[in-house]
Amino acid sequence: MAAFLSMLMLVVIWLAIIAGVIAFLLLGVGLIGSLNGGTMRVPGMEAYVEGVKPGHFVAGLASLAVFAPGIIYVCLQLRRILSTLATGDPFVPQNGPRLMRIAIAIGLVELTRYLTVILLNAFIDLGTEQPLRLSINLAAWAAVVALFVLAQVFREGSRLREEEKMTI
C-alpha cells in the first residue's frame, strides 16, 4: 500500500507541475491580453479577453504562486515518508522532522495566502466593489497542529526504537 501511495504522490507532483505551468501560461496570456485592450496576437495564435480586469489575472497568478510550490513540497515530503514505510521502517529519525516541515509548509502557505489577499486588496484594482475575502481555513490549521503532534510521536517512536536496540 505504501508503494502505491508513493507512486500516487509522484503522479500528484507531476500533475501539480503540469497544471501549474499550463495555468501560469493561460493566466499570463490573459494578463497580457487584458493589458493590451482585450487582444493578444502572437504568430499562429490570437487571444481575446473581454470584460476581465487585469487584476483578476494578477490575483490568479498570485494564488498560483502561493499554492503550487506548497503542494509540490508537501507531496515530496510525504513521498519520502512513504518510502520509509514501504521499506517497513517508518519510525526512522528523519520522519519526525519531515512531518514538522510539512506542518510548517502548510502554515506558511496559509500565512502567505492571508498576506496575498491583503496586498491584492490594497494595491490591485479587481474591477469590483467587493474586495477579496480573507477567510481562515480551520482545517488547514487543524492539520498543522495534528502534524506537529505526529512529528513528536514519530520522534518519540524513533527514540524508543533506538533505546530498544541498545538493551540486551
C-alpha positions in Angstrom: 0.0 0.0 0.0 2.9 2.4 0.8 4.4 1.8 -2.6 1.1 2.6 -4.3 0.7 5.8 -2.2 4.3 6.8 -3.0 3.5 6.4 -6.7 0.3 8.3 -6.3 2.3 11.2 -4.7 4.6 11.2 -7.7 1.6 11.4 -10.0 0.2 14.3 -7.9 3.6 16.1 -8.0 3.8 15.9 -11.8 0.1 16.8 -12.2 0.7 19.9 -10.0 3.8 20.9 -12.1 2.0 20.4 -15.4 -1.2 22.1 -14.2 0.8 24.9 -12.7 2.7 25.6 -15.9 -0.5 25.5 -18.0 -2.3 27.8 -15.6 0.7 30.1 -15.5 0.8 30.3 -19.3 -3.0 30.8 -19.6 -3.1 33.5 -16.9 0.0 35.2 -18.4 -1.7 35.3 -21.8 -4.9 36.6 -20.2 -3.0 39.3 -18.3 -1.1 40.4 -21.4 -4.3 40.4 -23.4 -6.3 42.4 -20.8 -3.4 44.9 -20.6 -3.4 45.2 -24.4 -7.0 46.2 -24.7 -8.5 42.7 -24.7 -6.4 41.2 -27.6 -3.1 39.4 -27.7 -1.6 38.3 -31.0 1.4 36.1 -31.5 2.3 34.2 -34.7 -0.2 31.4 -35.0 -2.4 32.4 -32.1 -4.8 35.1 -31.1 -6.3 35.5 -27.6 -9.3 37.7 -26.8 -10.1 38.8 -23.2 -13.2 40.7 -22.8 -14.7 42.1 -19.6 -12.0 40.8 -17.4 -9.8 43.2 -15.5 -6.0 42.7 -15.3 -6.4 42.5 -11.5 -8.2 39.1 -11.8 -5.3 37.7 -13.7 -2.8 39.1 -11.2 -4.9 37.5 -8.4 -4.9 34.2 -10.2 -1.1 34.3 -10.7 -0.6 35.3 -7.1 -2.7 32.3 -5.9 -0.8 30.0 -8.2 2.5 31.3 -6.9 1.3 30.6 -3.3 -0.3 27.2 -3.7 1.6 25.3 -6.4 5.0 25.3 -4.6 3.4 24.4 -1.3 1.5 21.4 -2.8 4.7 20.1 -4.5 6.8 20.5 -1.4 4.3 18.7 0.8 4.0 15.9 -1.7 7.7 15.5 -1.9 8.0 15.2 1.9 5.1 12.7 2.0 6.8 10.6 -0.7 9.9 10.4 1.4 7.9 9.3 4.4 6.1 6.7 2.3 9.4 5.4 1.1 10.4 4.5 4.6 7.0 2.9 5.2 7.5 0.8 2.0 10.8 -0.5 3.4 8.9 -1.5 6.6 10.6 1.0 8.9 8.6 4.2 9.3 10.0 5.2 12.7 13.3 6.5 11.4 14.7 9.7 12.9 14.2 11.6 9.6 10.4 11.2 9.5 9.8 13.4 12.6 11.4 16.4 11.0 9.7 15.7 7.7 6.3 15.9 9.4 7.4 19.1 11.1 8.5 20.5 7.7 5.1 19.6 6.2 3.3 21.4 9.1 5.5 24.4 8.7 4.9 24.4 4.9 1.1 24.3 5.3 1.2 27.0 7.9 3.4 29.2 5.6 1.1 28.6 2.7 -1.8 29.8 4.8 0.0 32.9 6.1 1.2 33.7 2.6 -2.4 33.4 1.4 -3.5 35.9 4.0 -0.7 38.3 3.1 -1.5 37.9 -0.7 -5.2 38.7 -0.1 -4.3 41.8 1.9 -1.8 43.0 -0.7 -4.1 42.4 -3.6 -6.9 44.3 -1.8 -4.6 47.2 -1.1 -2.8 47.5 -4.4 -4.7 45.8 -7.2 -7.9 47.0 -8.8 -10.0 43.9 -9.3 -12.7 45.9 -11.0 -15.4 45.1 -8.4 -16.8 46.9 -5.4 -16.2 44.0 -3.2 -12.6 43.2 -2.1 -11.3 39.6 -1.9 -12.5 37.9 1.3 -9.9 36.9 3.8 -11.0 33.6 5.3 -9.4 31.4 7.9 -9.1 27.8 6.9 -9.6 26.0 10.2 -9.0 22.6 8.5 -5.5 23.7 7.4 -4.7 24.9 10.9 -6.0 21.7 12.5 -3.8 19.8 10.0 -0.8 21.9 11.1 -1.5 21.1 14.8 -2.0 17.4 14.0 1.2 17.2 12.1 3.2 18.8 14.9 1.7 16.2 17.2 2.5 13.4 14.8 6.1 14.7 14.4 6.5 14.4 18.2 5.1 10.9 18.1 7.5 9.9 15.4 10.4 11.4 17.2 9.5 9.6 20.4 8.9 6.3 18.4 12.3 6.5 16.8 13.9 7.4 20.2 12.3 4.4 21.8 13.4 2.1 18.9 17.0 3.3 19.4 16.7 2.7 23.1 15.3 -0.8 22.5 18.3 -1.6 20.2 20.7 -0.7 23.0 19.1 -3.1 25.5 20.0 -6.7 25.7 
